[in-house]
Amino acid sequence: MDQQVLISVTLGCVATIAMVLVAFPGLFSESKAEQRQKTIQARPIRQSAHELRDPNARRKQVSDSLKDLENRTAAKSLTLETRIAQAGLEWTRQRYWIISGLLGLALGGAAMVINGSPLIAAASAASGAFGLPRWVLSYLRDKRFKQFRLAFPDALDMITRGVKAGLPLGDCLRMIAREAAEPVRSEFRHIIQAQGIGLGVGEATDRMAERIPIPETNFFTLVINIQQKSGGNLSEAMGNLSRVLRERKKMEGKIKAMSSEAKASAGIIGSLPIVVGGLVWVTSPQYISLLWTTDTGRMVMVGSACWMSLGIFIIKKMVSFDF
């Protein structure tokens, strides 16, 4: 009985740790991109008394705009409604919590039927109610941001061609809201709607940067704000930004190609114990059945699962590159 309690406590701890890691993926680490952004913004910039034509003064204005944008983004913690909107879902808060409660009840009931331990059932219910919905939102959010990154350079090219053809910026934005691919089309539609209620182009793009907090939208907002304040060649700025984003995408593809071997090795190493265990069970079921029919075997399985989870987590961190 004592060993069963120990097994239940161990599995409960593992489930709780997994729930925390899923619910708060950025709790213990900071992305390298954020570190580089803070390092760049922490560099001292020489003050200048010249007009905005002076390169130093213009550089200072760019730095100040970046700092203002970062402060506005950091000052607002993401609400549940914001995370749902970033995932591209049209759910209300009540619907989210209802679905979370149903998932928790389903996982808790399944764990109770399979294991019979109230502690395991409670940990499974907590994971289903709080960890799994957050993971789904994070997955959908990252997927939507990836789609936005793929379609955003085409939208910038539309602005570049439209401005060169003599169209106002507002007409270019409306053209993107009609013809661009999702989710760029819906985000630029929000910009048009914000302009319709009296907001300026800069404020409307600031809201888009808050809804889609990625470097691409921050750069776009920065270009629009600087152009609105001090003027300049908008078509050239948008063309340069589009080219930079495309080169960044090429670099990302090169990094994925160079790291594919390491990821394949990680997948093979992670799946090898499971595959070998399955083959042994097929060939000698009585030999491997001692792992789940005896107390010592259960303890070995719990320890092996903990070490395997830790190893997979470390390997994933090693093969995940951020730039």
Backbone torsions as a table, in degrees:
resi	resn	phi	psi	omega
1	MET	NA	-40.2	179.6
2	ASP	-63.5	-37.9	179.3
3	GLN	-68.2	-36.5	176.8
4	GLN	-64.6	-39.5	176.7
5	VAL	-63.9	-40.7	178.5
6	LEU	-63.6	-41.1	177.5
7	ILE	-63.5	-43.0	-180.0
8	SER	-63.3	-42.6	178.9
9	VAL	-63.8	-42.0	180.0
10	THR	-63.2	-46.7	178.6
11	LEU	-64.0	-37.1	177.0
12	GLY	-63.5	-41.2	177.9
13	CYS	-64.2	-42.3	178.9
14	VAL	-62.7	-43.5	179.1
15	ALA	-64.1	-39.0	179.3
16	THR	-66.2	-44.0	178.2
17	ILE	-62.5	-41.7	178.0
18	ALA	-62.7	-38.8	178.9
19	MET	-64.1	-41.7	179.7
20	VAL	-65.3	-43.0	179.9
21	LEU	-65.6	-35.9	178.9
22	VAL	-73.6	-41.7	-176.6
23	ALA	-72.6	-34.4	-177.8
24	PHE	-128.0	75.3	-176.2
25	PRO	-67.7	-24.6	-178.8
26	GLY	-101.1	20.7	-175.0
27	LEU	-75.6	-33.9	-172.6
28	PHE	-108.5	-0.8	-178.1
29	SER	-148.2	162.6	178.3
30	GLU	-127.1	135.8	-176.4
31	SER	-66.1	151.6	-179.5
32	LYS	-66.1	-32.1	178.8
33	ALA	-63.3	-41.3	177.8
34	GLU	-66.0	-38.3	177.8
35	GLN	-63.7	-42.5	179.0
36	ARG	-65.7	-38.1	179.2
37	GLN	-63.4	-42.5	178.0
38	LYS	-65.9	-37.0	179.3
39	THR	-65.4	-42.4	179.8
40	ILE	-65.6	-42.2	-178.1
41	GLN	-74.0	-18.0	178.9
42	ALA	-84.2	-8.8	179.6
43	ARG	-69.8	137.0	179.0
44	PRO	-70.0	138.4	179.2
45	ILE	-114.4	131.1	-175.6
46	ARG	-67.4	131.8	178.9
47	GLN	-74.4	150.7	179.6
48	SER	-145.6	146.5	-179.2
49	ALA	-101.0	4.9	-178.9
50	HIS	-77.9	175.8	177.6
51	GLU	-75.7	179.3	-177.4
52	LEU	-66.9	-10.6	176.2
53	ARG	-71.3	-26.0	-179.7
54	ASP	-66.6	134.7	-178.0
55	PRO	-60.2	-37.7	-179.6
56	ASN	-66.4	-41.7	178.9
57	ALA	-66.3	-39.1	178.8
58	ARG	-67.5	-38.0	176.8
59	ARG	-63.5	-38.7	178.3
60	LYS	-65.6	-38.5	178.6
61	GLN	-65.0	-39.9	177.4
62	VAL	-62.6	-43.9	179.5
63	SER	-63.9	-42.0	178.7
64	ASP	-64.2	-39.0	178.4
65	SER	-65.1	-39.5	177.0
66	LEU	-63.6	-42.1	179.8
67	LYS	-65.8	-41.6	178.2
68	ASP	-62.7	-41.6	179.7
69	LEU	-65.3	-40.7	178.7
70	GLU	-66.4	-40.3	179.6
71	ASN	-64.5	-40.1	178.6
72	ARG	-66.0	-37.8	179.7
73	THR	-71.6	-40.9	-177.3
74	ALA	-74.4	-27.5	-176.5
75	ALA	-71.7	-21.8	-176.8
76	LYS	-105.6	110.5	175.0
77	SER	-74.5	143.9	-176.1
78	LEU	-69.8	122.1	175.1
79	THR	-82.7	169.9	178.9
80	LEU	-63.3	-40.2	178.4
81	GLU	-61.9	-38.2	179.2
82	THR	-66.0	-42.8	179.0
83	ARG	-64.6	-38.0	177.8
84	ILE	-65.7	-42.3	178.7
85	ALA	-65.7	-38.9	178.3
86	GLN	-65.5	-27.8	176.3
87	ALA	-78.4	-6.3	179.6
88	GLY	81.3	17.8	-179.7
89	LEU	-101.1	149.8	178.4
90	GLU	-107.5	50.4	-179.7
91	TRP	-95.3	154.1	170.4
92	THR	-95.9	168.7	178.3
93	ARG	-61.6	-40.0	-179.1
94	GLN	-64.2	-42.0	179.8
95	ARG	-64.6	-39.2	179.1
96	TYR	-61.1	-47.2	-178.0
97	TRP	-70.1	-31.6	176.1
98	ILE	-64.8	-46.1	178.4
99	ILE	-64.0	-39.3	178.3
100	SER	-63.0	-43.1	178.6
101	GLY	-63.4	-40.1	178.7
102	LEU	-65.7	-39.9	176.8
103	LEU	-63.9	-41.5	178.1
104	GLY	-62.6	-43.8	178.3
105	LEU	-63.9	-39.6	-179.1
106	ALA	-65.6	-48.0	-179.8
107	LEU	-68.3	-39.8	177.8
108	GLY	-63.8	-42.5	177.9
109	GLY	-65.4	-40.4	178.4
110	ALA	-64.5	-41.0	178.4
111	ALA	-66.2	-35.9	179.4
112	MET	-67.6	-39.2	179.7
113	VAL	-69.7	-40.7	-176.4
114	ILE	-76.1	-46.9	-172.7
115	ASN	-99.1	-37.5	-178.2
116	GLY	81.7	4.1	-179.1
117	SER	-97.5	124.9	177.9
118	PRO	-62.6	-32.8	-179.7
119	LEU	-66.8	-45.0	177.6
120	ILE	-64.4	-40.0	178.8
121	ALA	-63.5	-40.8	179.1
122	ALA	-66.2	-42.7	178.1
123	ALA	-64.3	-40.1	178.3
124	SER	-66.5	-39.8	178.0
125	ALA	-64.2	-41.1	177.8
126	ALA	-65.2	-40.0	178.0
127	SER	-64.2	-41.2	179.9
128	GLY	-71.2	-32.2	-177.0
129	ALA	-83.1	-32.0	-174.4
130	PHE	-116.9	-38.2	-176.3
131	GLY	-81.6	-48.9	-175.2
132	LEU	-63.9	-45.9	177.8
133	PRO	-61.3	-39.0	177.9
134	ARG	-65.3	-38.4	177.9
135	TRP	-64.6	-40.7	178.7
136	VAL	-63.4	-43.5	177.6
137	LEU	-62.0	-42.3	179.1
138	SER	-64.4	-40.0	179.1
139	TYR	-64.6	-48.1	179.5
140	LEU	-65.0	-36.5	178.4
141	ARG	-63.9	-47.6	179.3
142	ASP	-64.5	-37.7	178.7
143	LYS	-65.1	-41.4	178.9
144	ARG	-67.7	-40.2	177.4
145	PHE	-63.3	-37.6	178.4
146	LYS	-64.7	-43.0	176.4
147	GLN	-62.6	-37.2	178.5
148	PHE	-64.6	-42.4	179.9
149	ARG	-62.4	-36.2	-178.9
150	LEU	-68.8	-37.8	-175.2
151	ALA	-93.2	-14.4	-173.9
152	PHE	-67.0	-40.6	177.3
153	PRO	-59.0	-34.8	176.9
154	ASP	-64.1	-37.5	177.1
155	ALA	-65.2	-39.4	177.2
156	LEU	-65.2	-36.5	176.5
157	ASP	-64.7	-36.0	176.8
158	MET	-64.0	-40.0	176.9
159	ILE	-65.2	-42.4	-179.6
160	THR	-61.1	-48.2	-179.3
161	ARG	-67.1	-38.4	-179.9
162	GLY	-65.9	-43.2	179.3
163	VAL	-66.2	-39.9	177.2
164	LYS	-64.0	-31.1	178.5
165	ALA	-80.1	-3.4	177.6
166	GLY	97.9	7.5	179.6
167	LEU	-80.3	146.3	173.7
168	PRO	-67.8	161.0	-179.3
169	LEU	-62.4	-37.2	-180.0
170	GLY	-61.4	-40.5	177.8
171	ASP	-65.9	-36.4	177.6
172	CYS	-64.8	-40.9	178.5
173	LEU	-65.3	-39.5	177.8
174	ARG	-66.4	-35.6	177.6
175	MET	-64.4	-40.0	176.9
176	ILE	-65.3	-39.6	180.0
177	ALA	-64.8	-19.8	178.8
178	ARG	-96.2	-37.8	-165.9
179	GLU	-112.6	-16.2	-175.7
180	ALA	-73.3	165.4	178.1
181	ALA	-81.7	157.3	176.2
182	GLU	-74.4	148.2	1.6
183	PRO	-90.4	8.9	179.0
184	VAL	-63.9	-38.8	-177.9
185	ARG	-61.1	-46.1	-178.6
186	SER	-67.6	-36.1	179.3
187	GLU	-67.9	-40.8	177.0
188	PHE	-72.3	-24.9	173.0
189	ARG	-66.3	-35.8	174.7
190	HIS	-64.0	-36.2	177.3
191	ILE	-63.4	-44.3	179.0
192	ILE	-63.1	-41.6	178.3
193	GLN	-65.2	-38.4	177.4
194	ALA	-65.2	-38.2	175.6
195	GLN	-66.2	-31.5	179.8
196	GLY	-67.4	-23.6	179.1
197	ILE	-98.7	11.4	171.6
198	GLY	108.2	-0.8	179.0
199	LEU	-79.8	150.9	175.7
200	GLY	-78.4	170.8	-179.2
201	VAL	-63.7	-40.3	179.9
202	GLY	-62.8	-44.6	179.3
203	GLU	-67.0	-37.9	179.3
204	ALA	-65.5	-40.7	177.6
205	THR	-70.9	-30.0	174.1
206	ASP	-60.8	-40.0	178.3
207	ARG	-66.1	-36.6	176.9
208	MET	-64.8	-38.4	177.3
209	ALA	-65.4	-28.7	176.0
210	GLU	-75.4	-35.4	178.5
211	ARG	-75.2	-35.6	179.8
212	ILE	-120.5	80.1	-174.7
213	PRO	-79.8	75.0	177.0
214	ILE	-126.2	159.8	-178.3
215	PRO	-57.7	-33.5	-177.5
216	GLU	-61.8	-46.2	179.6
217	THR	-70.7	-31.7	176.2
218	ASN	-64.8	-42.6	177.5
219	PHE	-64.8	-41.9	179.1
220	PHE	-61.8	-45.2	178.3
221	THR	-62.5	-39.7	179.5
222	LEU	-63.5	-43.7	179.4
223	VAL	-63.1	-43.8	-179.3
224	ILE	-63.9	-44.7	-177.9
225	ASN	-65.1	-42.4	179.0
226	ILE	-65.8	-39.2	179.2
227	GLN	-67.2	-36.0	178.2
228	GLN	-69.3	-32.3	-176.1
229	LYS	-85.6	-45.2	-172.1
230	SER	-119.1	-0.8	-179.7
231	GLY	77.8	-168.9	-178.9
232	GLY	128.7	175.0	-179.1
233	ASN	-82.7	99.9	-176.5
234	LEU	-68.0	-39.2	-178.3
235	SER	-63.8	-39.8	178.2
236	GLU	-66.7	-41.6	179.5
237	ALA	-63.8	-43.3	179.6
238	MET	-67.8	-37.7	177.1
239	GLY	-63.8	-41.8	177.5
240	ASN	-64.7	-41.6	179.3
241	LEU	-63.9	-41.7	178.1
242	SER	-62.6	-41.1	179.4
243	ARG	-66.1	-40.0	178.4
244	VAL	-63.5	-41.8	-179.4
245	LEU	-66.2	-38.1	178.3
246	ARG	-68.0	-40.2	176.8
247	GLU	-65.3	-36.1	177.2
248	ARG	-64.4	-38.0	177.3
249	LYS	-66.2	-38.8	176.8
250	LYS	-63.4	-41.4	178.6
251	MET	-63.1	-38.7	177.3
252	GLU	-62.8	-40.6	177.1
253	GLY	-64.1	-38.7	177.0
254	LYS	-64.2	-41.0	179.4
255	ILE	-64.2	-40.8	178.3
256	LYS	-64.0	-40.2	179.5
257	ALA	-65.8	-40.2	-179.2
258	MET	-71.4	-28.2	-179.1
259	SER	-95.5	1.8	-177.4
260	SER	-65.3	-35.6	179.3
261	GLU	-64.7	-42.8	178.6
262	ALA	-65.3	-37.9	178.7
263	LYS	-67.9	-39.0	177.2
264	ALA	-64.1	-41.4	177.4
265	SER	-63.1	-40.1	178.4
266	ALA	-63.8	-40.3	177.9
267	GLY	-64.7	-40.3	179.0
268	ILE	-66.0	-45.4	-179.6
269	ILE	-63.8	-40.4	-178.8
270	GLY	-69.6	-33.9	-178.0
271	SER	-89.4	-12.3	-175.8
272	LEU	-60.3	-47.1	179.0
273	PRO	-61.1	-38.5	-179.9
274	ILE	-67.6	-43.1	-179.9
275	VAL	-64.7	-44.8	179.5
276	VAL	-63.9	-41.6	177.3
277	GLY	-61.4	-40.3	177.3
278	GLY	-64.9	-40.7	178.2
279	LEU	-65.5	-40.6	177.6
280	VAL	-64.7	-38.2	178.9
281	TRP	-65.4	-35.5	178.4
282	VAL	-69.8	-41.9	-176.0
283	THR	-83.4	-39.9	-177.0
284	SER	-136.8	75.9	-176.5
285	PRO	-64.4	-34.8	-179.6
286	GLN	-68.7	-30.5	-179.0
287	TYR	-70.5	-44.7	-176.1
288	ILE	-86.7	-14.4	-179.3
289	SER	-66.9	-14.7	176.7
290	LEU	-63.4	-20.3	-179.3
291	LEU	-68.0	-30.6	-179.1
292	TRP	-117.0	0.9	176.8
293	THR	-104.3	-11.4	178.8
294	THR	-120.1	155.2	179.8
295	ASP	-64.8	-40.6	178.6
296	THR	-63.3	-40.1	178.5
297	GLY	-64.0	-38.9	178.0
298	ARG	-64.8	-41.0	177.7
299	MET	-62.3	-40.2	177.7
300	VAL	-63.7	-40.5	179.5
301	MET	-65.9	-40.2	178.5
302	VAL	-64.0	-47.4	178.3
303	GLY	-62.5	-41.4	179.2
304	SER	-65.1	-39.3	178.5
305	ALA	-63.6	-40.6	178.4
306	CYS	-63.5	-46.3	-179.0
307	TRP	-68.5	-37.0	177.2
308	MET	-64.6	-42.2	178.6
309	SER	-62.3	-43.0	178.3
310	LEU	-64.0	-42.5	179.4
311	GLY	-65.0	-42.5	178.9
312	ILE	-64.1	-39.3	178.5
313	PHE	-63.0	-43.1	-179.9
314	ILE	-66.8	-42.8	179.6
315	ILE	-63.9	-39.5	178.9
316	LYS	-62.7	-40.3	178.1
317	LYS	-66.7	-32.0	-178.2
318	MET	-72.8	-35.3	-176.0
319	VAL	-96.1	0.1	177.6
320	SER	-93.7	115.5	-177.0
321	PHE	-107.0	134.6	175.8
322	ASP	-121.3	139.2	-177.3
323	PHE	-141.7	NA	NA
